[in-house]
Amino acid sequence: MASNPLHLLAARLIGKTPAALDAEERHVLVKMQERRPIARDAADVADERATLGDRLADRVAAVGGSWGFIIAFTLVLIGWMVLNSDVLTRWGQPFDPYPYIFLNLMLSTLAAVQAPIIMMSQNRQAAKDRLAASLDYEVNLRTELEMLRMHEVIDQSIAARLDELLALVRAQADGGERGRSRTEGAG
């Protein structure tokens, strides 16, 4: 089992057995072994995993948390109050006279529904952030492992070159010794 390239890579670069690797480390090593890229866009991955409810919550939060919504809602409130205080009072009975009890009921209902939807969107954004951090970790781990592997190759190359140089120096030293012993023997 130790002959499996993944096991050798795990043991050599990370110092762990494959059983001791977490899912991210295992994923990185498999991608390295396959010589395939690992980088993925967190937004794309999150969008692939999003349900209809997730997308709806994001849309409600985007609209409900915008200046356009605040301005439009303010205009609706002012219109409601003017209509029920001035316009309808002149022509008869307003449907929601001051203190605007029906308006308060609708605002409370809107707040009761909108708040959890916005919280769902915030939770989804936090999940996106965790996913982005996880994907960044995988890329960073892959980069670090590739650098370790390159250092290993460079170190082996340097060691082989040093061995060649040492052999050359020894050969020259042996040649110099033989030349001196011939010169001393002749003399």
C-alpha positions in Angstrom: 0.0 0.0 0.0 3.0 2.3 0.5 3.7 2.1 -3.2 0.6 4.1 -4.0 1.8 7.5 -5.3 -0.7 9.3 -3.2 0.5 7.6 0.0 4.1 8.4 -0.9 3.3 12.0 -1.7 1.4 12.3 1.6 4.2 10.8 3.6 6.9 12.7 1.9 5.4 16.2 1.6 2.9 16.4 4.5 4.4 13.9 6.9 1.1 12.1 7.4 -0.4 8.8 6.3 -3.4 9.1 3.9 -5.7 8.0 6.7 -4.6 11.0 8.9 -5.3 13.5 6.1 -8.3 15.7 6.3 -10.6 16.0 3.2 -9.0 19.2 1.9 -5.5 17.7 2.1 -6.6 14.6 0.4 -8.3 16.6 -2.3 -5.1 18.6 -2.9 -3.0 15.5 -3.1 -5.3 13.8 -5.6 -5.3 16.9 -7.8 -1.5 17.1 -7.6 -1.3 13.4 -8.5 -3.6 14.0 -11.5 -1.7 17.1 -12.4 -4.9 19.1 -12.6 -5.6 22.7 -11.3 -7.2 23.1 -7.9 -8.3 26.8 -8.0 -12.0 27.4 -8.1 -14.1 30.5 -7.8 -15.9 30.5 -4.4 -18.8 32.5 -5.8 -19.3 29.9 -8.6 -19.2 27.0 -6.2 -21.6 28.7 -3.8 -24.0 29.5 -6.6 -23.9 25.8 -7.8 -24.9 24.7 -4.3 -27.6 27.4 -3.8 -31.2 26.4 -3.5 -34.1 28.4 -4.7 -34.7 29.6 -1.1 -31.1 30.8 -0.8 -31.3 32.8 -4.1 -34.6 34.3 -3.0 -33.2 35.3 0.4 -30.2 36.9 -1.3 -32.5 38.8 -3.6 -34.8 40.0 -0.8 -31.7 41.1 1.2 -30.3 42.9 -1.8 -33.6 44.8 -2.4 -34.4 45.4 1.3 -31.0 46.6 2.1 -30.8 49.2 -0.7 -31.3 53.0 -0.7 -33.9 52.5 -3.5 -36.0 50.4 -1.2 -35.6 52.9 1.7 -36.6 55.9 -0.5 -39.5 54.0 -2.1 -40.8 52.8 1.2 -40.5 56.2 2.8 -42.6 57.6 -0.1 -45.2 54.9 0.4 -45.4 55.7 4.1 -45.8 59.4 3.5 -48.4 58.7 0.8 -50.3 56.5 3.1 -50.3 59.1 5.9 -51.3 61.9 3.6 -54.0 59.8 2.0 -55.5 58.8 5.3 -55.0 62.1 7.1 -56.0 64.7 4.5 -57.4 63.4 1.2 -59.8 60.7 2.4 -60.9 62.8 5.5 -62.3 65.4 3.1 -64.3 62.9 1.1 -65.5 60.8 4.0 -64.1 58.2 6.3 -60.4 57.2 5.8 -59.7 53.5 5.9 -56.8 53.8 8.4 -57.2 57.0 10.4 -54.5 58.4 12.7 -52.8 56.7 14.6 -52.5 54.4 11.5 -53.1 51.0 13.3 -53.4 49.1 10.1 -50.2 50.7 8.8 -48.4 49.6 12.0 -49.7 46.1 11.6 -48.4 45.9 8.1 -45.0 47.4 9.1 -44.7 44.9 12.0 -45.6 42.0 9.6 -43.0 43.2 7.1 -40.3 43.5 9.7 -41.2 40.0 11.1 -40.9 38.4 7.7 -38.0 40.5 6.3 -35.6 40.1 9.3 -35.3 36.3 9.2 -34.9 36.4 5.4 -32.1 38.9 5.7 -30.5 36.8 8.4 -30.7 33.8 6.1 -28.9 35.8 3.5 -26.3 36.8 6.0 -25.8 33.2 7.0 -25.4 32.3 3.4 -22.8 35.0 3.0 -21.0 33.6 6.0 -21.1 30.2 4.4 -19.7 31.7 1.2 -16.9 33.3 3.2 -16.1 29.9 4.9 -16.1 28.2 1.5 -13.8 30.9 0.1 -11.4 30.4 3.0 -11.5 26.6 2.5 -10.7 27.0 -1.3 -7.9 29.5 -0.5 -6.5 27.0 2.0 -6.5 24.3 -0.7 -4.7 26.6 -3.2 -2.2 27.7 -0.5 -1.6 24.1 0.5 -1.1 23.1 -3.1 1.3 25.9 -3.7 3.3 25.1 -0.6 3.5 21.4 -1.5 4.5 22.1 -5.1 7.2 24.4 -3.7 8.4 21.7 -1.4 8.4 19.2 -4.3 10.4 21.7 -6.4 12.9 22.3 -3.5 13.3 18.5 -3.3 14.1 18.2 -7.0 16.5 21.1 -6.8 18.2 19.7 -3.7 18.6 16.3 -5.5 20.0 18.0 -8.6 22.5 20.0 -6.4 23.4 16.8 -4.5 24.0 14.9 -7.8 26.1 17.8 -9.2 28.1 17.9 -5.9 28.7 14.2 -6.2 30.0 14.6 -9.7 32.3 17.4 -8.7 33.6 15.4 -5.7 34.3 12.5 -8.0 36.1 14.8 -10.4 38.2 16.3 -7.6 39.0 12.8 -6.3 40.0 11.7 -9.8 42.2 14.7 -10.2 43.7 14.2 -6.8 44.4 10.5 -7.6 45.9 11.6 -10.9 48.1 14.1 -9.1 49.3 11.5 -6.6 50.2 9.1 -9.4 52.1 11.8 -11.2 54.1 12.7 -8.0 54.9 9.1 -7.3 56.2 8.6 -10.8 58.3 11.7 -10.6 59.6 10.7 -7.2 60.3 7.2 -8.4 62.2 8.4 -11.4 64.2 10.9 -9.4 
